[in-house]
Each structure stands twice: as C-alpha cells, then as structure tokens.
Amino acid sequence: MRRGEALGLRWEDVDLVEGTITMAMQLQRVAGKLRHDETKTDDSTRMVALPQPRVRALRRHRAQQAADRLGAGDLWTDSDLVFTTRKGTPTEPRNINRTFDALVKRAGGQRIRFHDLRHSCATLLFAQGVDLQTIRDLLGHSSIGVTSAIYVDVLREVQRDAVDRLGHLFGPDAESDT
C-alpha cells in the first residue's frame, strides 16, 4: 500500500472474514488540508488478499480502536478510518513518517523511506517467483512496464540466477579444462 492508501483505508473496505482489503480511497495533505479522495488512478483501486497474521493484527487493532472510542467518549470523531488518532481523527501523513523513522532507528536499522516498504515487498515477491503481472496488480501500477522499470535491477539478478542454473548444461568451465 502507498502511505495515502493506508491512511485512507476505511473499515467498510476491510473484509476480515475473507481476509481482503479493497483500496479505493487515499488520505493526502493537499494545499494544507487533509483530503480523503479516491485512489490515484483506476488501476490503484484494487482488492488485495491479506496474509492471516495481518488479518489477526487488524482484528486486534479494531478492538483497540473500539477501546479508544470508549475512552475518548464525546471527543471521538467517527471517521470509519482504519488508522486514526486515539480520538478517531485522521492520522497526519507526516506523523507516519516520523513514527516509522523512530521505529527504524530504535531497531538499529538503516534509514529508509516509508515508501521503500512497497519496493521491499515487490522485490521479495519477485525473488520468490511471483510473476510481474501479479505484483503489478498488488501494487496498483498502471502498467506492467511501470512495475518492470522500477524493479529492473531485481530482474537482472533473477535473470543472472536463472542463467547460472543452466550453466551445467554447457559442460565444465573452460578454466577447469586447462
């Protein structure tokens, strides 16, 4: 998910029984104001299956949000957003970056952008043999060309690995013959 897609995700777009989410909305700061709009492009609107550990995490999150709602009382703003402040208001996009940066630093990791998580996900999927069309669909890219252009370095590594696996078909190395 893009940051804006995660922040714009509504509970009505989450199916915890089927384990899917429909990304149809995004939350962005535009001209100084938070805007809850449709996703970037028609291809960005998509349904994505969730791994069971994420379904369980969302169930726990929903329970915590219900507790936050009770605790906030009249101060709660009912936005139907999955990711909110403790008072139900939309989460400020910059705060996601700050929180993510702090988590990475605390874990002792190298600083990366929140958006790099999308690239890591796609790279891991591709390295595990998932085809580019499926990755394109998951990421909501407008074309397979966009997906392959972004991951061209990974494509080269996978191609190198594939070709190296065929090496034994050509006999022993020229160097070992001497």
N, C-alpha and C positions, 0 to 999 in steps of 0.2 A: 504494500500500500504506500501511496505517497503520504506525506505528513498531513496534507489538507484532507485527503480521503479518510484517514484515520480519525481526524478531529471532527469531520462531518458525518461520521457513521452514526446512524440512528438505530435504536433498539428494534424498530419495525423492519430494519434491513438485516437483522441477525436472526437466523433460524438455528436455535440451539438443539433442536431435535434432529434435523437433517445435517447439522454441522456445516452450514454455509453462511456466507455473508454476501450481500449484494451491495456493491459500491456504486452508488448513484448520486451521492452528494459530496461536497467538499466544504471545508471551512477555511477561508482565506482572509487575511487583512488586506483590504484594498482601499486606497485613499484614506488611510487612518481608521477605517471602520471594519469590524468583523462582518463578513458576508457568508451566509450559508446558501450555496448555489449548487446547481447540477455540476457533475464532474466536467473536467476539461474538454473532453471530446466524446462522441458516441462510443468509440472504442474503449474509453476509460470506464464507461458504465458496464459492469460485468459482475457475474456471480463467481465466487471462489469458494472451494471446499476448504474446510479448516481441519488441521490435524486434531485428534482427540484431546491432547494436552491443552490446546488453545481453547477448545470448547469448554473444558473444565475450568480453565482460567477465567473465561468470560462469565461462566456461571458464578464463580466466586466474586468476580468484580461486580456483577449485578446485585448480589446480596450485599456487598459492601456499600454500593451506591444507595440501596434501599435503607441501610442503616444511616448513611449520611443524610438522606432525605428526612428521616425521622428526627435526627439530631438537629438539623437546620430549622425544622418547623416552618414558620411563616417566611423565613428568609430563603427557602428553597425556590429555585426557578425551575419549572418543569419544561425542559427543552427536548426531551426524548433522545438526547445525545448519549452515546455510549461513554465517551470520555469527557468528563466535566470537572469543574472545581468541586469542592466539598459543599458548595451551595447550589449546585446544579447549573451554574452558568457555563457557557462555552469556554474551553481551555484556550488561552492565548498561545498562538503558534510559536512565538519566540520562547515561551516557557518550556515547551517540549525540547527545544534545542539546548536550553540551559540545563534542564534536568538530565538529558541524555549525556551532555558533556561531563556533568558531575559524576554520573554513574561510570562512564568510561574511565575517568581519572581515578576514581576510587578503586576500580578494578585493576588499575595499573596498565591499562591498555593504551595504545597509540591513539591520538585524537583522530576521529573520523567524523564525517558529517552524518546526520541522521539519515539523509537520503542514500548514503552508501549502503545502508542495510538492504535496500532494494537490489542494488548491484550484487551484494554478497549472496542474497537469496537466489538470484538468477544464475550466478556463477556456480553455486553449489548444485542447483538443479541440473544445469547443463553438464557439469562434471559427473553427475550420477546417471547421465544418459537420457535425460528428459529432452525431447525434441524442441527446436526453436519455436514452432507454432504454439505448442502448449505454454511455453514460457511467455511468448508474446501475449497470449490470451490472459494469463495470470497477471502480467504486469499492466495490461491495458494499453499496450503500444498501438499506434495507428497502423503499423505495417511490420511485417517480419524483417524488412530492411532496416528499420529503426533498431529492432532488437539485435540483429546480427552486427550492425555497425557499432553498437555500444559494447558488445562482447567479443569483438574481433580478436583481441589478444587471447581470450579463453578459447575461442575457436581454433586458433593456431596451436595452442598447447594440446588440445584434444586431437587435432589432426596429426600432430607430431607423435603423440602416443599411439594413435591408430596405425600410422605408417610403421612405427617401430615394432609393433606387434607382428607385422608382416615380414620383418627382416629375415627371420629364419627360413623363409621360403626361397631366398636367393642364395643359400649356401653359406659357407664360412666367410668371415671377413677377409678382405684382400690382405690385410696385415698379418693375419694368422697363417696365410699361405707361404709367407717368406721365412 
